[in-house]
Amino acid sequence: MRILLVGAGGVGSAAVAISARRSFFETMVVADHDLGRAVRAVTGHGDRFVAAAVDASSTEAVAALCREHRITHVLNAVDPRFVMPIFDAALAAGADYLDMAMSLSRPHPSRPYSETGVKLGDEQFAAADRWEAAGRLALCGIGIEPGLSDVFARYAADELFDEIDEIGVRDGANLTVDGYDFAPSFSIWTTIEECLNPPVIWESGRGWFTTEPFSEPEVFHFPAGIGPVECVNVEHEEVLLIPRWVEAKRVTFKYGLGDEFIEVLKALHKVGLDATAPVTVRGMQVSPRDVVAASLPDPATLGERMRGKTCAGTWVRGSASGRPREVYLYHVVDNEWSMREYGHQAVVWQTAVNPVVALELLATGAWSGTGVLGPEALPPQPFLDLLTGYGSPWGMEER
């Protein structure tokens, strides 16, 4: 296996550190628009890792890099603006593809808070026939959320329930960052995108529909000492992926953001700083959202200042053997542990470990497929077993 990892930011650098301890691949080329950042990501991890520069917005450039290094698998670790160029490049170069966020949505032009427009992943699923005809696999949404949360959904359907009423992905944390009043632990560009777009809900008999951002608040109790966190509806890929392969009456995604975080996001939206279209400032064209991202600390650099734990998981309600059942399948990472063991903060490490596990399963043949697939299309047990083998066990609570 010869891997091209596009993006040497927080998640990409963590993926390098995790992969360096595994032997399933021959070469990993780590490419970034900033060659220096790619070099820093691979330094100290051995001669299987090669740094390169690439323009992730150019299908031709990414495909050329694939051909130059005889790449078999492309792992996309940049923000979702670049999904389609990298996705198309992998197919053009005859490589398989993995990502952790899917192609971007566009709200319904006149009814954004009731009907879907272009949904997350629609552009990728539209190309499924071409991937299948080429005998290539695009495994989409294989981070933590989407990713492990989808694996949990499939595991619940296969092993725990006879009938599922609702699958609800629930994400919460008690992380703090010393010295900052506001310092997101993940890409603010992606956070703005998923939090301010209309959230999508799926219901059997109705299909996909939208609601207002931050709607349906609920207090969810998270394990490992995190405790109760208010969670709200947010746009996320799981709602678009899970119903394609797992039978359930309702699928939702809710994120534990907190009042302060929500107020900041609302304020950014109110003054137009969430916009991606460039505006002219002193003769220069700049994207307001890029300005916000540049003004905040790089999440990859916050590990030494972070305290606490992050939890991602899937809550499932239904019946088994004729009796009601409710469970929460979850994965917790303590920032102190991830910094001590890998030198990377908890949120990016938790995201990065899952595509590395998936790549190893593809290398061994435990996972295989063609076309455009989500994680829930593949058997869950090999993934959960190998994740535990990486020293990062998952858990389950009866509710």
C-alpha positions as CSV (number, residue, x, y, z in Angstrom):
1,M,0.0,0.0,0.0
2,R,1.3,3.4,-1.0
3,I,-0.6,6.3,0.5
4,L,-0.9,9.9,-0.4
5,L,-2.0,12.0,2.6
6,V,-3.2,15.4,1.5
7,G,-3.0,17.9,4.3
8,A,-0.4,18.2,7.0
9,G,-2.5,20.2,9.5
10,G,-3.6,19.0,12.9
11,V,-5.4,15.8,11.7
12,G,-2.9,15.0,9.0
13,S,0.1,15.3,11.3
14,A,-1.7,13.1,13.9
15,A,-2.4,10.5,11.2
16,V,1.4,10.5,10.4
17,A,2.3,9.9,14.1
18,I,-0.3,7.1,14.4
19,S,0.7,5.4,11.1
20,A,4.4,5.5,12.0
21,R,3.7,2.8,14.6
22,R,2.1,0.5,12.0
23,S,3.7,-1.7,9.4
24,F,0.8,-2.3,6.9
25,F,2.0,0.3,4.3
26,E,5.1,0.7,2.1
27,T,5.2,4.5,1.7
28,M,3.2,7.6,2.8
29,V,3.6,10.8,0.9
30,V,2.5,13.7,3.0
31,A,1.5,16.7,0.8
32,D,0.5,20.2,1.8
33,H,0.3,23.6,0.1
34,D,3.0,24.6,2.6
35,L,6.0,22.3,2.0
36,G,7.5,23.3,5.3
37,R,4.5,22.1,7.2
38,A,4.6,18.7,5.4
39,V,8.3,18.4,6.2
40,R,7.6,19.1,9.9
41,A,4.8,16.4,9.9
42,V,7.1,13.7,8.6
43,T,10.3,14.6,10.5
44,G,11.4,11.9,12.9
45,H,9.1,9.2,11.6
46,G,11.4,7.3,9.3
47,D,12.1,6.9,5.6
48,R,8.7,5.5,4.7
49,F,7.4,9.1,4.9
50,V,8.0,11.6,2.1
51,A,7.0,15.3,2.2
52,A,5.7,17.1,-0.9
53,A,4.0,20.3,-1.9
54,V,0.6,20.2,-3.7
55,D,-2.3,22.5,-4.6
56,A,-5.3,20.6,-3.2
57,S,-7.7,22.6,-5.3
58,S,-6.1,21.2,-8.5
59,T,-7.3,17.8,-9.6
60,E,-4.5,17.7,-12.2
61,A,-1.8,18.4,-9.6
62,V,-3.1,15.8,-7.1
63,A,-3.4,13.2,-9.8
64,A,0.1,13.9,-11.1
65,L,1.5,13.5,-7.6
66,C,-0.4,10.1,-7.3
67,R,1.2,8.9,-10.6
68,E,4.6,10.1,-9.6
69,H,4.6,8.1,-6.4
70,R,2.5,5.1,-7.7
71,I,-0.1,5.8,-5.0
72,T,-2.7,3.2,-4.3
73,H,-4.7,5.0,-1.7
74,V,-5.4,8.7,-1.2
75,L,-6.4,10.0,2.3
76,N,-7.9,13.5,2.2
77,A,-7.1,15.4,5.5
78,V,-8.0,18.9,4.3
79,D,-11.2,20.9,4.8
80,P,-14.2,20.0,2.7
81,R,-13.7,22.8,0.2
82,F,-11.2,20.5,-1.4
83,V,-13.1,17.2,-1.4
84,M,-14.1,17.1,-5.0
85,P,-10.7,18.0,-6.6
86,I,-9.0,15.3,-4.5
87,F,-11.8,12.8,-4.9
88,D,-11.7,13.2,-8.7
89,A,-7.9,13.1,-8.8
90,A,-7.8,9.7,-7.0
91,L,-10.2,8.2,-9.5
92,A,-8.2,9.7,-12.4
93,A,-5.0,8.2,-11.1
94,G,-6.5,4.8,-10.4
95,A,-6.3,5.0,-6.6
96,D,-8.7,4.3,-3.9
97,Y,-9.9,7.3,-1.8
98,L,-10.8,8.0,1.9
99,D,-12.0,11.2,3.5
100,M,-13.3,12.4,6.8
101,A,-15.7,15.0,5.5
102,M,-17.9,14.8,2.4
103,S,-18.6,17.2,-0.5
104,L,-20.3,20.4,0.6
105,S,-24.1,21.1,0.8
106,R,-26.0,24.1,-0.5
107,P,-29.2,25.1,1.2
108,H,-32.6,25.0,-0.6
109,P,-32.9,28.4,-2.4
110,S,-36.3,29.3,-1.0
111,R,-37.1,26.8,1.9
112,P,-33.7,26.2,3.6
113,Y,-35.2,25.3,7.0
114,S,-37.7,22.7,5.8
115,E,-36.3,21.2,2.6
116,T,-32.9,20.0,1.6
117,G,-31.0,21.5,-1.3
118,V,-27.8,19.9,-2.4
119,K,-27.0,17.5,0.5
120,L,-23.6,16.7,2.0
121,G,-22.0,14.0,-0.2
122,D,-24.4,14.4,-3.1
123,E,-21.6,15.2,-5.6
124,Q,-19.7,12.2,-4.5
125,F,-22.6,9.8,-4.7
126,A,-23.4,11.1,-8.1
127,A,-20.1,9.6,-9.2
128,A,-20.7,6.2,-7.6
129,D,-21.2,4.4,-11.0
130,R,-17.9,5.7,-12.3
131,W,-16.1,4.4,-9.2
132,E,-17.8,1.1,-9.4
133,A,-17.1,0.7,-13.1
134,A,-13.4,1.5,-12.5
135,G,-13.3,-1.1,-9.7
136,R,-12.1,1.5,-7.2
137,L,-13.4,2.4,-3.7
138,A,-14.2,5.8,-2.3
139,L,-14.7,5.3,1.4
140,C,-16.3,8.6,2.6
141,G,-16.7,10.0,6.0
142,I,-14.2,7.7,7.9
143,G,-13.0,10.1,10.6
144,I,-14.6,10.0,14.1
145,E,-17.8,11.8,13.2
146,P,-18.6,10.8,10.5
147,G,-16.7,7.5,10.8
148,L,-16.6,5.6,14.0
149,S,-20.1,6.9,14.8
150,D,-21.3,5.2,11.6
151,V,-19.5,2.0,12.5
152,F,-21.3,2.1,15.8
153,A,-24.7,2.5,14.0
154,R,-24.0,-0.6,11.9
155,Y,-22.8,-2.6,14.9
156,A,-26.0,-1.7,16.8
157,A,-28.1,-2.8,13.9
158,D,-26.2,-6.1,13.4
159,E,-25.6,-7.1,17.0
160,L,-27.8,-5.3,19.5
161,F,-31.2,-4.5,18.1
162,D,-34.0,-6.2,16.3
163,E,-35.7,-2.9,15.4
164,I,-34.3,0.6,15.7
165,D,-36.5,3.6,16.4
166,E,-33.8,6.3,16.5
167,I,-30.0,6.6,15.9
168,G,-28.7,9.8,17.3
169,V,-25.0,10.7,17.1
170,R,-24.1,12.8,20.2
171,D,-20.8,14.6,20.6
172,G,-19.7,16.3,23.8
173,A,-16.6,17.3,25.7
174,N,-15.3,19.1,28.8
175,L,-12.2,20.5,27.1
176,T,-10.8,23.8,28.2
177,V,-7.9,25.8,26.7
178,D,-5.7,27.7,29.1
179,G,-5.2,31.4,28.2
180,Y,-7.9,31.7,25.6
181,D,-11.5,32.8,26.0
182,F,-12.4,31.4,22.6
183,A,-10.2,28.7,20.9
184,P,-11.9,26.0,18.9
185,S,-10.2,22.6,19.2
186,F,-11.0,21.8,15.5
187,S,-11.0,23.7,12.2
188,I,-13.2,26.8,12.6
189,W,-13.8,26.8,8.9
190,T,-15.4,23.4,9.1
191,T,-17.1,24.2,12.4
192,I,-18.8,27.3,10.9
193,E,-19.9,25.3,7.9
194,E,-21.6,22.5,9.8
195,C,-23.0,24.6,12.6
196,L,-24.6,27.5,10.5
197,N,-26.0,25.4,7.7
198,P,-29.5,24.0,8.1
199,P,-29.3,20.8,10.1
200,V,-30.7,17.7,8.3
201,I,-32.9,15.0,10.0
202,W,-34.0,11.7,8.4
203,E,-37.3,10.0,9.1
204,S,-38.7,6.9,7.5
205,G,-41.7,7.8,5.4
206,R,-40.5,11.4,5.0
207,G,-36.9,11.1,4.1
208,W,-34.4,13.9,4.6
209,F,-35.6,17.3,5.7
210,T,-34.1,20.4,7.4
211,T,-34.6,22.5,10.5
212,E,-33.3,25.7,12.1
213,P,-29.7,25.7,13.3
214,F,-29.2,24.9,17.0
215,S,-32.8,23.5,17.2
216,E,-34.2,20.9,19.5
217,P,-31.8,21.4,22.5
218,E,-31.5,18.4,24.8
219,V,-29.2,17.6,27.8
220,F,-27.2,14.5,27.1
221,H,-25.2,12.8,29.8
222,F,-21.7,11.8,28.6
223,P,-19.5,9.1,30.2
224,A,-16.0,9.3,31.6
225,G,-16.7,12.1,33.9
226,I,-17.8,14.6,31.2
227,G,-21.4,14.7,32.5
228,P,-24.4,16.6,31.2
229,V,-24.0,18.8,28.1
230,E,-26.7,20.6,26.2
231,C,-26.7,19.3,22.6
232,V,-28.3,20.9,19.5
233,N,-29.0,19.9,15.9
234,V,-26.1,20.5,13.5
235,E,-25.6,19.5,9.9
236,H,-23.5,16.4,9.7
237,E,-22.7,13.6,7.3
238,E,-24.0,10.7,9.5
239,V,-27.6,11.7,8.9
240,L,-26.9,11.5,5.1
241,L,-25.0,8.2,5.4
242,I,-26.6,6.0,8.0
243,P,-30.1,5.7,6.4
244,R,-28.5,4.4,3.1
245,W,-27.3,1.2,4.8
246,V,-28.9,0.9,8.3
247,E,-32.7,0.6,8.9
248,A,-34.0,3.1,11.5
249,K,-37.1,5.2,11.9
250,R,-35.2,8.4,12.6
251,V,-31.6,9.6,12.4
252,T,-30.2,12.8,14.0
253,F,-26.9,14.5,14.9
254,K,-26.5,16.8,17.9
255,Y,-23.4,18.6,19.0
256,G,-22.6,19.8,22.5
257,L,-21.5,23.3,21.7
258,G,-22.4,25.4,24.8
259,D,-24.1,28.8,24.9
260,E,-20.9,30.8,24.5
261,F,-19.8,29.0,21.4
262,I,-23.3,29.3,19.8
263,E,-23.4,33.0,20.5
264,V,-20.0,33.5,18.9
265,L,-21.2,31.6,15.8
266,K,-24.4,33.6,15.6
267,A,-22.5,36.8,15.9
268,L,-20.1,35.8,13.1
269,H,-23.2,35.0,10.9
270,K,-24.9,38.3,11.8
271,V,-22.0,40.4,10.6
272,G,-21.2,38.2,7.6
273,L,-17.9,36.8,8.8
274,D,-19.0,33.3,8.1
275,A,-19.2,34.0,4.4
276,T,-16.8,32.2,2.0
277,A,-17.2,34.5,-1.0
278,P,-14.3,37.0,-1.2
279,V,-14.8,40.6,-0.4
280,T,-12.5,43.5,-1.3
281,V,-10.4,44.9,1.5
282,R,-7.9,47.7,0.6
283,G,-7.7,46.3,-2.9
284,M,-7.2,42.7,-1.8
285,Q,-9.8,39.9,-2.3
286,V,-10.2,38.0,1.0
287,S,-12.8,35.5,2.3
288,P,-14.3,36.6,5.6
289,R,-14.3,33.1,6.9
290,D,-10.6,32.7,6.1
291,V,-9.9,35.9,8.0
292,V,-11.7,34.4,11.1
293,A,-9.7,31.2,10.8
294,A,-6.4,33.2,10.5
295,S,-7.3,35.2,13.6
296,L,-7.8,32.2,15.8
297,P,-5.0,29.9,17.1
298,D,-4.2,26.8,15.0
299,P,-6.0,23.9,16.7
300,A,-3.0,21.7,16.2
301,T,-0.9,24.0,18.5
302,L,-3.3,23.9,21.4
303,G,-2.5,20.5,22.9
304,E,-0.2,21.7,25.7
305,R,-2.9,24.2,26.9
306,M,-5.9,21.9,26.6
307,R,-7.4,20.0,29.6
308,G,-10.1,17.4,29.7
309,K,-11.7,14.8,27.5
310,T,-13.7,14.6,24.3
311,C,-16.4,12.0,23.6
312,A,-18.0,10.9,20.3
313,G,-20.7,8.4,20.2
314,T,-23.9,7.0,18.9
315,W,-27.1,6.7,20.9
316,V,-29.5,4.0,19.7
317,R,-33.1,3.4,20.9
318,G,-35.2,0.5,19.8
319,S,-36.1,-3.1,20.8
320,A,-34.3,-6.4,21.2
321,S,-36.0,-9.7,21.9
322,G,-39.3,-8.0,22.2
323,R,-38.1,-5.6,24.9
324,P,-37.2,-1.9,24.8
325,R,-33.5,-1.1,24.7
326,E,-31.4,2.0,24.7
327,V,-27.6,2.2,24.4
328,Y,-24.8,4.7,23.9
329,L,-21.7,3.4,22.1
330,Y,-18.9,5.8,22.6
331,H,-15.2,6.6,22.2
332,V,-13.4,8.9,24.7
333,V,-9.9,10.4,24.4
334,D,-8.2,12.2,27.3
335,N,-6.1,15.1,26.0
336,E,-3.4,14.3,28.6
337,W,-3.1,10.8,27.2
338,S,-3.0,11.7,23.5
339,M,-0.4,14.4,24.2
340,R,1.8,12.1,26.3
341,E,1.5,9.2,23.9
342,Y,1.5,10.9,20.5
343,G,2.1,14.6,21.0
344,H,-1.2,15.6,19.5
345,Q,-4.3,17.0,21.1
346,A,-7.3,14.8,21.7
347,V,-9.8,16.1,19.1
348,V,-7.4,15.8,16.1
349,W,-6.0,12.5,17.3
350,Q,-9.5,11.0,17.8
351,T,-10.3,12.1,14.2
352,A,-7.1,10.8,12.7
353,V,-7.0,7.3,14.2
354,N,-10.0,6.1,12.4
355,P,-8.9,6.5,8.7
356,V,-5.6,4.9,9.7
357,V,-7.5,1.9,11.1
358,A,-9.6,1.8,7.9
359,L,-6.4,1.8,5.7
360,E,-5.0,-1.1,7.7
361,L,-8.2,-3.1,7.2
362,L,-8.1,-2.4,3.5
363,A,-4.5,-3.4,3.4
364,T,-5.2,-6.8,5.1
365,G,-8.4,-7.4,3.1
366,A,-10.7,-7.4,6.2
367,W,-12.5,-4.5,4.4
368,S,-13.1,-4.3,0.7
369,G,-15.5,-2.8,-1.8
370,T,-16.1,-0.7,-4.9
371,G,-18.1,2.4,-5.5
372,V,-18.8,5.2,-3.1
373,L,-19.4,3.8,0.3
374,G,-19.9,5.0,3.9
375,P,-18.4,3.2,6.9
376,E,-21.7,1.6,7.7
377,A,-21.6,-0.3,4.4
378,L,-18.7,-2.5,5.8
379,P,-18.6,-5.0,8.6
380,P,-18.1,-3.2,12.0
381,Q,-16.5,-5.9,14.1
382,P,-13.1,-5.9,12.4
383,F,-12.9,-2.1,12.8
384,L,-13.9,-2.1,16.4
385,D,-11.4,-4.9,17.2
386,L,-8.5,-3.1,15.5
387,L,-9.3,0.2,17.0
388,T,-9.0,-1.4,20.4
389,G,-5.7,-2.9,19.2
390,Y,-4.4,0.6,18.6
391,G,-4.7,1.2,22.3
392,S,-7.9,3.2,22.1
393,P,-10.8,1.1,23.3
394,W,-14.5,2.0,22.8
395,G,-17.3,1.6,25.3
396,M,-21.0,1.0,25.6
397,E,-23.6,2.1,28.2
398,E,-27.1,0.7,28.6
399,R,-29.4,3.7,29.1
